[in-house]
């Protein structure tokens, strides 16, 4: 949620609260890539606020934001935000690292709602979010 600025999104919070397996996870990042909502960039092109996506053998495991001085800021689990070097992450996040331009918050929120509708059903999500 942090990497996509969705921490305070009412829609994301309601969906995640209602559907325990539908939240901004690695599966959501895969959805964004597959549906062309993220533009991949080279490491050298990354600027403050762009996304850093870590993958392991089972898929996308973690995402953070690029930060001043080549650092990354990310939230590990339900804990605190950490400022760390690119490779300074738990080994379970993997060592395959990709960079993407971060989508604007409204686009990320709309994409998450579309992702939830695909996973949980359009009618259910629309009922939950209401007018």
Protein Blocks (a to p, Z undefined) as FASTA:
>chain_A
ZZnopmmgmklmmmmmmmmmbccdfklmmmmmmnopaccddfklpcghiacddddfkbcf
bdcdddehhiacddehjbdcddddfklccfklopadcddddddfklmmmmmmmmmmmmno
pklmmmmnoZZ
